[in-house]
């Protein structure tokens, strides 16, 4: 199952916490996290990898980024 988390407008650590909540829920195997800063992009990516997830792609999305992660 896939889900989109819109964390634009939130400053760290909120995007990371939102991502980790979804990862830990066990309900999804793929997430697309929308963020609007380089810091949030890097921190969400690092948090996902630390939980055993893989970064599928990072693309520019409007004024920010979409980080697509998948459970291994």
C-alpha positions in Angstrom: 0.0 0.0 0.0 1.2 3.5 -0.9 0.6 6.8 0.9 1.5 10.5 0.5 2.5 12.5 3.4 2.3 16.3 2.9 4.9 17.7 5.3 5.3 21.0 3.4 5.2 24.0 5.7 6.4 22.0 8.7 9.9 22.5 10.1 12.1 19.7 11.4 11.7 17.5 13.2 7.9 17.4 12.3 8.4 15.9 8.8 10.6 13.2 10.2 8.2 12.4 13.0 5.3 12.2 10.5 7.3 9.8 8.3 8.4 7.6 11.2 4.7 7.4 12.5 3.7 6.0 9.1 6.6 3.7 8.9 6.0 2.3 12.4 2.2 1.9 11.7 3.1 -1.0 9.5 0.2 -0.2 7.2 2.2 1.0 4.2 5.1 -0.4 2.1 5.7 2.8 0.1 5.6 6.4 1.0 5.9 9.7 -0.9 6.9 12.5 1.5 6.5 16.0 0.3 8.8 18.5 2.0 9.8 22.1 1.2 13.4 22.4 2.5 16.7 20.7 1.8 17.1 20.0 5.5 13.8 18.1 5.7 14.6 16.2 2.5 17.9 15.0 4.0 16.5 14.3 7.5 13.5 12.3 6.1 15.8 10.3 3.9 18.2 9.5 6.7 15.3 8.5 9.1 13.8 6.2 6.5 17.1 4.5 5.8 17.7 4.1 9.6 14.4 2.1 9.7 15.5 -0.2 6.9 13.6 1.5 4.1 15.1 2.4 0.7 15.1 5.7 -1.0 13.5 5.1 -4.4 13.8 8.6 -5.8 14.0 12.2 -4.8 12.5 14.7 -7.2 11.8 18.4 -7.3 8.1 19.0 -6.6 7.0 22.6 -6.9 8.9 24.7 -4.4 10.2 21.6 -2.6 10.8 17.9 -3.0 9.1 14.5 -3.1 11.0 11.8 -1.3 9.8 8.3 -2.4 10.7 5.6 0.0 9.9 1.8 0.0 10.1 -0.9 2.7 12.7 -3.5 2.0 
